[in-house]
Amino acid sequence: MKILLTGSNGQLGTDIRFVSAGVHEVVAHDLDLDITDREAVARRFSEVRPDLVLNAAAYTNVDAAESDELNAYRVNALGVQNLALACQGSNTPLLHVSTDFVFSGDDSRPYTEFDRPEPRGVYGQSKYAGEQYVTSLLDRYYICRTSWLFGTGGGNFVKSIINAGRTNNRVRVVDDQTGSPTYSRDLANKLLEIIETGAYGTYHVSNSGSCTWYRFTREIFELAGVNTPVESITTGELGRPAPRPRYSVMRGLALELQGLAPMRPYPEALEDFLMRDLPSAESAEAAR
Ligand SMILES: NC(=O)c1ccc[n+]([C@@H]2O[C@H](COP(=O)([O-])OP(=O)(O)OC[C@H]3O[C@@H](n4cnc5c(N)ncnc54)[C@H](OP(=O)(O)O)[C@@H]3O)[C@@H](O)[C@H]2O)c1
């Protein structure tokens, strides 16, 4: 399959390129194809003539989005509209990646694909606007919502908290937000499985299991051999600008319905990431 990939240097984009190697022909673009530029997107689409467009580009800074609403919507809504419009004429499928932040987080049971989104912050609202462009403009789409990503290809919580643990006497981490950490390589593999099905629609695609950021930190430190004390705090005490869902665990009901295997538990994925993939990515980087 020839895949036009956007956001190819991001965390997920890096792993899409990694797992597609030798399987699919990936035409990779990052900021060199600005998805907010409708003409550029249309031009590149007609040059490449892909079998599928995979959108991993996004405005992902949740806190910055609160004071930068227009730019968040430009990338997360307008950019997605541009990709959907490019796909529309030739009925080309679009796989668009979205987020658990489309949910309010007020419930205390896992959200399914059939639950109503009710995003609270600008980031979640702009991502939901992107989903709405996809569903209103296209028949052939996969909207894949994921959560709490970590991977070798970008900055993320796992890398930052290890760094904080190694350079501080203690770390303070919130214990009242619950979600499912997800390894971007596992996600990339599952997305490639989903695009083979032709079963278009919305999917929840996260590693299984859930935890709070505090518990996740304890697990990360144990695996990484960091002994720094971890203090549990509340979201209010952290005082970030953006509201965040208190509980954003998602159930992969659409995967179950399609007979696709659930993703493995996040602790197994974390162990592979910390013990195997991150060290080998870092030594390959150092050798360059
Ligand atoms: N990270 C998470 O925890 C998380 C959780 C749930 C869902 N998601 C979703 O998963 C997807 C992948 O996330 P990620 O963590 O891989 O994000 P990421 O690392 O921030 O990658 C996004 C990429 O898109 C690029 N980009 C930004 N604006 C663009 C534009 N106008 N045109 C083209 N490219 C542009 C970014 O470039 P710059 O970096 O130079 O801006 C970056 O390389 C996103 O849809 C995100 O909303 C992420």
The ligand as a Gaussian input file, in Angstrom:
#p B3LYP/6-31G(d) Opt

LIG

0 1
 N        1.239000      12.494000      22.746000
 C        0.189000      11.990000      23.391000
 O        0.250000      11.703000      24.596000
 C       -1.103000      11.752000      22.657000
 C       -2.202000      11.265000      23.374000
 C       -3.391000      11.033000      22.674000
 C       -3.477000      11.286000      21.327000
 N       -2.412000      11.771000      20.667000
 C       -2.547000      12.040000      19.238000
 O       -1.649000      11.173000      18.561000
 C       -1.162000      11.803000      17.376000
 C        0.347000      11.734000      17.337000
 O        0.838000      12.391000      18.518000
 P        2.408000      12.538000      18.786000
 O        2.631000      12.429000      20.240000
 O        3.169000      11.664000      17.830000
 O        2.597000      14.070000      18.381000
 P        3.954000      14.859000      18.105000
 O        5.129000      14.078000      18.576000
 O        3.724000      16.245000      18.625000
 O        4.004000      14.873000      16.508000
 C        3.165000      15.684000      15.734000
 C        3.956000      16.097000      14.513000
 O        3.139000      16.942000      13.686000
 C        3.949000      18.048000      13.264000
 N        3.106000      19.173000      12.902000
 C        2.621000      20.153000      13.714000
 N        1.937000      21.052000      12.968000
 C        1.984000      20.634000      11.687000
 C        1.490000      21.142000      10.452000
 N        0.781000      22.275000      10.408000
 N        1.729000      20.449000       9.310000
 C        2.450000      19.301000       9.351000
 N        2.966000      18.769000      10.480000
 C        2.727000      19.428000      11.629000
 C        4.803000      18.326000      14.483000
 O        5.899000      19.147000      14.171000
 P        6.508000      20.087000      15.356000
 O        6.845000      19.160000      16.478000
 O        7.693000      20.709000      14.739000
 O        5.410000      21.039000      15.730000
 C        5.212000      16.915000      14.886000
 O        6.326000      16.444000      14.152000
 C       -1.759000      13.207000      17.380000
 O       -2.923000      13.214000      16.594000
 C       -2.129000      13.431000      18.821000
 O       -3.220000      14.350000      18.940000
 C       -1.213000      12.007000      21.294000

